[in-house]
Amino acid sequence: MSTDQQSTRNSGLFRTKSVEQSIRDTEEPEHALKKSLSAWDLTVFGVGVIIGTGIFVLTGKVAKENAGPATALAFVAAGIVCALAALCYAEFASTVPVAGSAYTFAYASIGELPAWIIGWDLVLEFALGTAVVAVGWSGYVRSLMDNIGWHLPAALEGPDVPGGTFDILAFLLVLVLTAILVVGMKLSARITAVVVAIKVTVVMIVIIAGLFFIVGDNYHPFIPPAVSPPGGVSGWNEPMLGLIFGYTPTNFGVMGIFTAASVVFFAFIGFDVVATAAEETRLPQRDMPRGILGSLFICTVLYVAVALVVTGMEHYTKLSVSAPLADAFKAVGHPFYAGVISFGAAIGLTTVCLILLLGQTRVFFAMSRDGLLPRFFSVTHPRFRTPYRPTILLGGLIAIIAGFTSINELATLVNIGTLFAFVMVAIGVIILRRTRPDLHRAFRTPWVPVIPILSVAASLWLMLNLPGETWFRFAVWMVIGLAVYFLYGRRNSRLGKLGQDAKY
């Protein structure tokens, strides 16, 4: 019996879907996606989604509340965690070039139930990420409109504004991006390339122009001494480390750097989205590793540079939490640069929304094609060859969430979902190396199992630095997901039906 036959006849919660079967599924005409992306397109997608909230918002927040000038080290720490995971993602994406990212990888290595858990997790991650960024984008656009004397009615400015009830700008943004994704990936790639060029230019302006306003004294102390949080931290607001080991959490100091890293980790979410486009890449075995690793490297360098410049321009205790880059230039008497940065932020967050929405629809599509979600959503558009049904459904739901919901402190919930996926992918690399050593791997994660083990440990460490309430919310979402799986997914799984000699 071949390895393929063995894997597709496994029964139970940990039945695996062979790599060969996963690839064959992509060749079914009604479920096939158009292959149009290159390594350049993938790198642009990665840079487009990674550079956004991290640079334009979170830099000031973590510098002022957690790490001071050592925010640059927090970005390095988060980047290292992502780099370890990226090496694992690159091997899987080049070996299993199928839509779905970590979901598909887990299905091929660990089993159906773990794959479902990851897929359900990714749906939450990308949905909340898209909604959060859409609301942030709306805020920047309103600010630019106010500067030129244009004002929206208060009721249409969103729940975050006094008197606001519906964020019309965030709602419309998600709908427009949904339409773009329905039309096709290549159009999405072209629009993203233009927007990313503008965004990277603005970031480079910040770095180069900001160098002339750095004051050395602002870097002292580079790692501020540890202090207790204002008002203290108690209950489920404590980091999980504190709840488990009973220590008193502090801001700043060495532990403050790790706390900051667990927050700015949100800024790196993006390279894993690149992996969701594997099935739409012309040469995935070659181009997926280049796109994943290339985009992560570029963004890490830019993040560290921006963090050093901003904390050098203005003392970390005075940094703005909502618009640190723009306000830093205002503080040194250059409001023109502040306007340019606000424009770049509004443009940049557009691509973040686009690619997060893309990632979510591809995961949903892959789960539907496997029968774990209704098969209705796995049919591609006859002309555009895109998964238009889940794109329209999810785009509409996220638009409503972004329009009506005041979203606060959700970045941590997105983070824990991503870190959990990192853990599962790293474990999957180790398992697949043992169960399928015969597979051709265009890219091989070096030093297996050392690198995957380090990836698991680093991801768990950042997860433990997240608040206990984040763990609780994540657990509730997972319980809901398990209920959906046992009530629907397990009964309708194509792999399960194949094991019962049904037509696959």
C-alpha positions as CSV (number, residue, x, y, z in Angstrom):
1,M,0.0,0.0,0.0
2,S,1.4,3.4,-0.9
3,T,2.0,6.2,1.5
4,D,-0.8,8.2,-0.2
5,Q,-3.3,5.4,0.3
6,Q,-2.3,4.9,3.9
7,S,-2.7,8.6,4.7
8,T,-6.1,8.9,3.0
9,R,-7.5,5.8,4.8
10,N,-6.6,6.9,8.3
11,S,-9.7,7.2,10.4
12,G,-10.5,9.2,13.5
13,L,-9.8,12.7,14.6
14,F,-6.2,12.6,13.5
15,R,-6.6,11.3,10.0
16,T,-4.2,13.0,7.6
17,K,-4.7,14.1,4.0
18,S,-1.7,13.2,1.9
19,V,0.3,15.9,0.1
20,E,-0.4,14.2,-3.2
21,Q,-4.2,14.3,-2.5
22,S,-4.0,17.9,-1.5
23,I,-2.3,18.8,-4.8
24,R,-4.8,16.7,-6.8
25,D,-7.7,18.6,-5.3
26,T,-6.3,21.9,-6.7
27,E,-6.6,20.4,-10.2
28,E,-10.4,20.0,-10.1
29,P,-11.8,22.5,-12.6
30,E,-14.6,23.9,-10.4
31,H,-12.3,24.3,-7.4
32,A,-9.1,25.5,-9.2
33,L,-7.5,28.9,-8.6
34,K,-5.7,30.9,-11.2
35,K,-1.9,30.8,-11.0
36,S,-0.7,34.3,-11.6
37,L,1.7,35.3,-8.8
38,S,5.5,35.6,-8.9
39,A,8.1,35.8,-6.1
40,W,8.0,39.6,-6.6
41,D,4.2,39.6,-6.1
42,L,4.5,37.5,-3.0
43,T,7.2,39.8,-1.5
44,V,5.1,42.8,-2.3
45,F,2.1,41.2,-0.6
46,G,4.2,40.4,2.5
47,V,5.6,43.9,2.8
48,G,2.2,45.4,2.0
49,V,0.6,43.6,5.0
50,I,3.4,43.7,7.5
51,I,4.2,47.4,7.2
52,G,1.2,49.1,8.7
53,T,-0.1,49.2,12.2
54,G,3.3,48.3,13.7
55,I,5.1,51.3,12.4
56,F,2.3,53.8,12.3
57,V,0.6,53.1,15.7
58,L,2.2,50.4,18.0
59,T,5.7,52.0,18.0
60,G,4.5,54.8,20.3
61,K,2.3,52.7,22.4
62,V,4.9,50.2,23.5
63,A,7.7,52.7,23.8
64,K,5.7,54.8,26.2
65,E,4.1,52.0,28.2
66,N,6.5,49.0,28.0
67,A,10.0,49.4,26.6
68,G,11.2,53.0,26.0
69,P,14.0,53.3,23.4
70,A,14.4,49.5,23.8
71,T,11.3,49.2,21.6
72,A,13.8,48.5,18.8
73,L,14.9,45.4,20.7
74,A,11.3,44.4,21.1
75,F,11.0,44.5,17.3
76,V,14.1,42.4,17.0
77,A,12.8,39.8,19.5
78,A,9.4,39.6,17.6
79,G,11.3,39.4,14.3
80,I,13.4,36.5,15.6
81,V,10.3,34.6,16.6
82,C,8.8,35.2,13.2
83,A,12.0,34.2,11.4
84,L,12.0,30.8,13.2
85,A,8.4,30.3,12.1
86,A,9.1,31.6,8.6
87,L,11.7,28.9,8.0
88,C,9.1,26.3,8.9
89,Y,6.4,28.0,6.8
90,A,8.8,28.1,3.8
91,E,9.4,24.4,3.8
92,F,5.7,23.6,4.0
93,A,4.7,26.2,1.4
94,S,7.2,24.9,-1.1
95,T,6.3,21.2,-0.4
96,V,2.5,21.6,-0.1
97,P,1.6,24.5,-2.5
98,V,-2.0,24.6,-1.6
99,A,-4.3,27.4,-0.4
100,G,-4.9,27.4,3.3
101,S,-1.5,28.1,4.8
102,A,-1.1,26.5,8.3
103,Y,-4.5,24.8,8.0
104,T,-3.3,22.8,4.9
105,F,0.1,22.1,6.4
106,A,-1.5,20.7,9.6
107,Y,-3.9,18.5,7.6
108,A,-0.9,16.9,5.8
109,S,1.1,16.2,8.9
110,I,-0.8,16.3,12.2
111,G,-4.3,15.4,11.4
112,E,-7.8,16.7,10.6
113,L,-8.8,17.9,14.1
114,P,-5.6,20.0,14.6
115,A,-6.0,21.3,11.1
116,W,-9.6,22.4,11.8
117,I,-8.5,24.1,15.0
118,I,-5.8,26.0,13.1
119,G,-8.2,26.9,10.3
120,W,-10.8,28.2,12.8
121,D,-8.1,30.1,14.6
122,L,-6.9,31.7,11.3
123,V,-10.5,32.8,10.4
124,L,-10.7,34.7,13.7
125,E,-7.2,36.1,13.3
126,F,-7.7,37.5,9.8
127,A,-11.2,38.7,10.5
128,L,-10.4,40.7,13.6
129,G,-7.1,41.9,12.0
130,T,-9.0,43.2,8.9
131,A,-11.7,45.0,11.1
132,V,-9.1,46.6,13.4
133,V,-7.0,47.9,10.6
134,A,-10.1,49.2,8.7
135,V,-11.1,51.2,11.7
136,G,-7.6,52.6,12.0
137,W,-7.6,53.5,8.4
138,S,-10.8,55.4,8.8
139,G,-9.3,57.4,11.6
140,Y,-6.4,58.5,9.5
141,V,-8.6,59.4,6.6
142,R,-10.9,61.5,8.8
143,S,-7.9,63.3,10.1
144,L,-6.7,64.1,6.6
145,M,-10.3,65.3,5.7
146,D,-10.4,67.5,8.8
147,N,-7.1,69.1,7.7
148,I,-8.7,70.3,4.4
149,G,-12.0,71.3,6.0
150,W,-14.1,68.3,5.1
151,H,-16.2,66.8,7.9
152,L,-18.4,63.8,8.0
153,P,-21.6,63.8,10.0
154,A,-20.8,62.7,13.5
155,A,-23.2,59.7,13.2
156,L,-21.1,58.3,10.4
157,E,-17.7,58.6,12.1
158,G,-18.0,55.4,14.1
159,P,-18.6,54.3,17.7
160,D,-15.1,55.5,18.7
161,V,-16.2,59.1,18.1
162,P,-18.6,60.8,20.5
163,G,-22.0,60.7,18.9
164,G,-21.0,58.3,16.3
165,T,-22.8,55.1,15.5
166,F,-21.6,53.8,12.1
167,D,-18.1,54.1,10.6
168,I,-19.0,54.6,7.0
169,L,-15.4,54.9,5.8
170,A,-14.3,51.5,7.3
171,F,-17.5,49.9,6.0
172,L,-16.9,51.1,2.4
173,L,-13.2,50.3,2.5
174,V,-13.8,46.6,3.2
175,L,-16.5,46.4,0.5
176,V,-14.3,48.0,-2.1
177,L,-11.4,45.6,-1.2
178,T,-13.8,42.7,-1.4
179,A,-14.8,43.6,-4.9
180,I,-11.1,43.9,-5.9
181,L,-10.4,40.4,-4.6
182,V,-13.4,39.0,-6.4
183,V,-12.1,40.4,-9.7
184,G,-8.7,38.7,-9.4
185,M,-5.4,38.2,-7.7
186,K,-3.3,39.8,-10.4
187,L,-5.3,43.1,-10.2
188,S,-4.9,42.9,-6.4
189,A,-1.2,42.4,-6.8
190,R,-0.9,45.4,-9.2
191,I,-2.8,47.7,-6.8
192,T,-0.8,46.4,-3.9
193,A,2.5,47.1,-5.7
194,V,1.6,50.7,-6.3
195,V,0.4,51.2,-2.7
196,V,3.4,49.4,-1.2
197,A,5.8,51.7,-3.2
198,I,4.1,54.8,-1.7
199,K,4.2,53.3,1.8
200,V,7.8,52.3,1.7
201,T,8.7,55.7,0.3
202,V,7.0,57.4,3.3
203,V,8.8,55.0,5.7
204,M,12.1,55.9,4.1
205,I,11.3,59.6,4.4
206,V,10.6,59.1,8.1
207,I,14.0,57.3,8.6
208,I,16.1,59.7,6.6
209,A,14.5,62.9,7.6
210,G,14.3,61.8,11.2
211,L,18.0,61.2,11.4
212,F,18.6,64.9,11.4
213,F,16.5,65.5,14.5
214,I,17.8,62.7,16.8
215,V,18.9,63.9,20.2
216,G,21.3,61.5,22.0
217,D,19.9,62.2,25.4
218,N,16.5,60.8,24.4
219,Y,18.1,57.3,24.3
220,H,19.0,57.5,28.1
221,P,18.2,55.2,29.7
222,F,17.9,52.9,26.6
223,I,16.3,50.2,28.8
224,P,14.3,52.2,31.4
225,P,14.3,50.6,34.9
226,A,11.4,48.3,35.7
227,V,8.4,50.0,37.4
228,S,5.0,48.7,38.5
229,P,2.1,49.6,36.1
230,P,0.0,52.6,37.1
231,G,-2.8,51.4,39.4
232,G,-1.3,47.9,39.4
233,V,-2.3,44.9,37.4
234,S,-4.6,42.2,38.8
235,G,-6.9,39.4,37.8
236,W,-7.2,38.4,34.1
237,N,-5.4,41.6,33.0
238,E,-2.1,40.0,34.2
239,P,0.2,38.3,31.6
240,M,-0.3,34.6,31.7
241,L,3.2,34.2,33.1
242,G,2.2,36.2,36.2
243,L,-1.0,34.1,36.7
244,I,1.0,30.9,36.4
245,F,4.1,31.7,38.4
246,G,2.7,34.4,40.7
247,Y,5.2,37.1,40.0
248,T,4.3,40.8,39.9
249,P,4.3,42.2,36.4
250,T,6.2,45.3,35.6
251,N,6.6,47.8,32.8
252,F,10.1,48.5,31.3
253,G,13.2,46.6,32.3
254,V,14.1,43.4,30.5
255,M,10.7,41.9,31.0
256,G,9.2,45.1,29.5
257,I,11.0,44.3,26.3
258,F,9.3,40.9,26.1
259,T,5.9,42.4,26.9
260,A,6.5,44.9,24.2
261,A,7.5,42.1,21.8
262,S,4.3,40.3,22.5
263,V,2.3,43.4,21.5
264,V,4.3,44.6,18.5
265,F,4.2,41.0,17.2
266,F,0.9,42.2,15.7
267,A,3.0,44.3,13.3
268,F,4.6,41.2,11.8
269,I,1.5,39.4,10.9
270,G,1.7,39.1,7.2
271,F,4.3,36.6,6.1
272,D,2.0,33.8,7.1
273,V,-0.7,35.4,4.9
274,V,1.8,35.0,2.0
275,A,1.6,31.3,2.5
276,T,-2.2,31.3,1.9
277,A,-1.5,32.3,-1.8
278,A,0.7,29.2,-2.5
279,E,-1.9,27.7,-4.8
280,E,-2.1,30.9,-6.9
281,T,1.7,31.1,-7.4
282,R,3.2,30.1,-10.7
283,L,6.3,28.4,-9.3
284,P,5.5,27.9,-5.6
285,Q,8.5,25.6,-4.8
286,R,10.9,28.4,-5.7
287,D,8.9,31.6,-5.1
288,M,7.1,30.9,-1.8
289,P,10.3,30.7,0.3
290,R,11.6,33.9,-1.4
291,G,8.4,35.8,-0.8
292,I,8.0,34.7,2.9
293,L,11.6,35.2,4.0
294,G,12.2,38.3,1.8
295,S,9.2,40.3,3.0
296,L,10.0,39.4,6.7
297,F,13.6,40.5,6.4
298,I,12.8,43.8,4.7
299,C,10.1,44.7,7.2
300,T,12.2,43.8,10.3
301,V,15.0,46.1,9.2
302,L,12.6,49.0,8.5
303,Y,10.8,48.5,11.9
304,V,14.0,48.6,13.9
305,A,15.2,51.7,12.0
306,V,11.9,53.6,12.6
307,A,11.8,52.6,16.3
308,L,15.3,54.0,16.8
309,V,14.6,57.2,14.9
310,V,11.3,58.0,16.6
311,T,12.6,57.4,20.1
312,G,15.6,59.4,19.3
313,M,13.6,62.4,18.0
314,E,11.3,62.6,21.0
315,H,11.7,61.2,24.5
316,Y,9.7,58.0,24.9
317,T,7.6,59.5,27.8
318,K,6.3,62.2,25.4
319,L,5.5,60.0,22.4
320,S,2.0,59.9,21.1
321,V,0.1,56.6,21.4
322,S,-2.2,57.1,18.4
323,A,0.1,58.7,15.9
324,P,3.7,58.6,17.1
325,L,5.5,59.2,13.8
326,A,3.4,62.2,12.8
327,D,3.5,63.8,16.2
328,A,7.2,63.3,16.5
329,F,7.8,65.5,13.5
330,K,5.3,68.0,14.9
331,A,7.3,68.1,18.1
332,V,10.4,69.2,16.2
333,G,8.6,71.8,14.2
334,H,8.0,70.1,10.9
335,P,4.2,69.6,10.5
336,F,4.7,69.0,6.7
337,Y,6.3,65.7,7.4
338,A,3.5,64.9,9.8
339,G,1.0,65.3,6.9
340,V,3.0,63.1,4.6
341,I,3.1,60.4,7.2
342,S,-0.6,60.5,7.8
343,F,-1.2,60.2,4.1
344,G,1.3,57.2,4.0
345,A,-0.4,55.6,6.9
346,A,-3.9,55.9,5.3
347,I,-2.5,54.4,2.0
348,G,-0.5,51.8,3.8
349,L,-3.3,50.4,5.9
350,T,-5.3,49.9,2.7
351,T,-3.0,47.1,1.6
352,V,-3.0,45.6,5.1
353,C,-6.8,45.2,5.0
354,L,-6.6,43.8,1.4
355,I,-4.1,41.1,2.2
356,L,-5.6,40.1,5.6
357,L,-9.0,39.7,3.8
358,L,-7.3,37.7,1.1
359,G,-5.7,35.4,3.6
360,Q,-9.0,34.7,5.4
361,T,-10.9,33.9,2.3
362,R,-8.2,31.4,1.1
363,V,-8.3,29.6,4.4
364,F,-12.1,29.5,4.4
365,F,-12.0,28.3,0.8
366,A,-9.6,25.4,1.6
367,M,-11.7,24.3,4.5
368,S,-14.8,24.3,2.4
369,R,-13.1,22.3,-0.4
370,D,-12.2,19.7,2.2
371,G,-15.9,19.5,3.3
372,L,-15.2,20.8,6.8
373,L,-17.3,23.9,5.9
374,P,-20.2,23.9,3.3
375,R,-18.9,22.9,-0.1
376,F,-21.0,25.8,-1.6
377,F,-18.1,28.1,-0.7
378,S,-15.4,26.1,-2.6
379,V,-16.6,26.9,-6.1
380,T,-14.5,29.4,-8.0
381,H,-15.8,32.1,-10.3
382,P,-16.1,30.8,-13.9
383,R,-14.3,33.9,-15.3
384,F,-12.0,35.2,-12.6
385,R,-11.1,31.9,-11.0
386,T,-11.3,33.4,-7.5
387,P,-13.2,32.0,-4.5
388,Y,-15.9,34.7,-4.9
389,R,-18.5,33.2,-2.6
390,P,-16.5,33.1,0.7
391,T,-14.9,36.5,-0.4
392,I,-18.3,38.1,-0.7
393,L,-19.7,36.5,2.5
394,L,-16.7,37.3,4.7
395,G,-16.1,40.7,3.2
396,G,-19.7,41.7,4.0
397,L,-19.5,40.4,7.6
398,I,-16.2,42.2,8.2
399,A,-17.5,45.4,6.7
400,I,-20.5,45.3,9.2
401,I,-18.2,44.5,12.1
402,A,-15.8,47.4,11.1
403,G,-18.8,49.8,10.7
404,F,-20.7,49.1,13.9
405,T,-18.1,47.9,16.4
406,S,-15.7,49.9,18.6
407,I,-12.7,47.6,18.6
408,N,-10.2,48.0,21.4
409,E,-7.4,45.8,22.7
410,L,-8.1,43.1,20.0
411,A,-4.5,43.1,18.7
412,T,-3.6,40.7,21.5
413,L,-6.3,38.2,20.5
414,V,-5.0,38.3,16.9
415,N,-1.5,37.7,18.2
416,I,-2.3,34.6,20.3
417,G,-4.1,33.1,17.3
418,T,-1.0,33.6,15.0
419,L,1.4,32.3,17.6
420,F,-0.7,29.2,18.1
421,A,-0.5,28.6,14.3
422,F,3.3,29.0,14.5
423,V,3.5,26.3,17.1
424,M,1.4,23.9,15.1
425,V,3.4,24.5,11.9
426,A,6.7,23.9,13.6
427,I,5.5,20.7,15.1
428,G,4.1,19.7,11.6
429,V,7.6,20.1,10.0
430,I,9.1,17.6,12.5
431,I,6.2,15.1,12.0
432,L,6.3,15.3,8.2
433,R,10.0,14.8,8.1
434,R,9.6,11.5,10.0
435,T,6.4,10.3,8.2
436,R,7.2,11.4,4.7
437,P,11.0,11.6,4.3
438,D,10.5,10.8,0.6
439,L,8.8,14.0,-0.3
440,H,10.6,16.4,-2.5
441,R,11.3,19.6,-0.6
442,A,12.4,22.5,-2.7
443,F,13.2,24.4,0.5
444,R,14.3,22.6,3.7
445,T,14.2,24.1,7.1
446,P,17.8,24.0,8.4
447,W,18.7,22.1,11.6
448,V,15.5,20.1,12.1
449,P,14.4,19.5,14.8
450,V,16.3,22.3,16.5
451,I,14.8,25.2,14.6
452,P,11.2,24.0,14.9
453,I,11.7,23.3,18.6
454,L,13.1,26.8,19.1
455,S,10.1,28.2,17.1
456,V,7.7,26.4,19.4
457,A,9.5,27.7,22.6
458,A,9.8,31.3,21.3
459,S,6.1,31.4,20.3
460,L,4.9,29.9,23.6
461,W,7.0,32.5,25.5
462,L,5.4,35.4,23.7
463,M,2.0,33.8,24.2
464,L,2.6,33.6,28.0
465,N,3.4,37.3,28.0
466,L,-0.2,38.0,26.8
467,P,-3.0,38.8,29.3
468,G,-5.0,36.0,30.9
469,E,-8.2,37.5,29.5
470,T,-6.8,37.0,26.0
471,W,-6.3,33.4,26.7
472,F,-9.8,33.1,28.0
473,R,-11.4,34.7,24.9
474,F,-9.2,32.5,22.7
475,A,-10.4,29.5,24.6
476,V,-14.1,30.5,24.1
477,W,-13.6,30.8,20.3
478,M,-11.9,27.4,20.2
479,V,-14.8,25.8,22.1
480,I,-17.2,27.2,19.5
481,G,-15.0,25.9,16.8
482,L,-14.9,22.4,18.2
483,A,-18.7,22.4,18.4
484,V,-18.9,23.3,14.7
485,Y,-16.5,20.6,13.8
486,F,-18.2,17.8,15.7
487,L,-21.7,18.9,14.6
488,Y,-20.8,19.5,10.9
489,G,-17.2,19.2,9.8
490,R,-16.4,15.7,11.0
491,R,-19.6,14.3,9.4
492,N,-19.0,16.0,6.0
493,S,-15.3,15.7,5.7
494,R,-14.3,14.5,2.2
495,L,-11.4,12.7,3.7
496,G,-13.7,10.9,6.1
497,K,-16.1,9.9,3.3
498,L,-13.1,8.6,1.3
499,G,-12.3,6.3,4.2
500,Q,-15.9,5.0,3.9
501,D,-15.4,4.3,0.2
502,A,-17.5,7.3,-0.8
503,K,-16.7,9.4,-3.8
504,Y,-13.9,12.0,-2.9
